[in-house]
């Protein structure tokens, strides 16, 4: 049996393996590497789209006559940004909640 990500042979006795959703198996290190790369790509995509939206907001502030149209466009783009990057936002919010809970427990004790 071969790893679905790297193509090398799987040796379950010496290397950790995990199943995939389509019934295959992969090395744990390959799965971690793929997950890290996917997270970094999602983070970069979210930051780029957020930067573009903030630039559009600045343009709205200094534009005469096109204000309402640009406000509607920006609102739609912000909604699209959140919808496209929903997984990233969920993880960010859950990390912030965890950080807040841990900080609150430390403060109370």
N, C-alpha and C positions, 0 to 999 in steps of 0.2 A: 504494500500500500504506500502511496506517495502523498506528501503534503500538498494540499490544494494551492498553497500560496507560493512556496519556493520550489516544489517539484522534487525535492530530495526524499529518500526513503524514510518512512516512519519506523522508529524502534521504540515501542512503548515501554520496554523494560529499562531503557537508559535515558530516554527523553520524555518529558511531559507532553501529552497531546490532549487536544480538546475537540469535541465534535462541532461541525458547522451546521447551519440550518438546512442545508441541502443534503445531509447525510454523509459528507466527507469528513476527513480529520485533518488537523493542522498542528504544527508545533506550537507550543505556548509562546515561545519567543517570536515566532512569525505572526501570531495573532496579536501580541502586544505591539509589535512594530507597525502592523497594519492599522490598529486602533489609534496609535499615537499619530500616525501620518494623517488619518482621516480627521482626527480632532484638530490638528494644526491647520489642515486645509479649511475646515469649517470656521475656525477662529479667524483666519486671514480673510475669508470671504465675508464674514460678519463685520469685521473691522473696516474693510474697504467700503462695503455698502453703507455703513454708519457714517464714515467720513464723507462719502458723496452726498448723503442726505443732509449732513450738517452744512456742507458747502451750499447746497441748494437752499437751505434755510437762510443763510447769510445773503444769498442773491435776492431772496424774497424781500428781505428787510430793506434793500436799497433799490428796488424796482418800483417804478410808478406805473399805475394803470393795469398791470398784470397781476396784482396782488392776490385777488380772489382765485384766479385760475391756478396760480402757483401754490397757494395754500392747499387747494384741493389736490393738486398733483403731489405735493409733499405728503399729505395725509395718506394718500393711496400708496405711495412708495414706502412710507414708514410701516404701514400695515403689511405690505409685501415683504419688507425686510424682516419683520418679526415672524411672519408665517414661514418664510424660506429658512430662516435660521432658528426655528423653534426648538430643536434639540439643544443647540448651543445655549439659548436663553434659559431653558429648563435647567440645564446643568449649572449655569452661572447662578441662577436663583437658588438652587438647592445648596450649592457651595456657600453662598452668602448666608442662608438660613442656618446651616451647620456652624459656620464661623460665629454667628451671632449667639446661637445656643451655647456653644462652648465658652465663649467670652462671658456670657451671662452667668453660667455655672461657676466659672472661676471667680467672678466678682462677688457672687452670693456666699461662697464658702470662705 
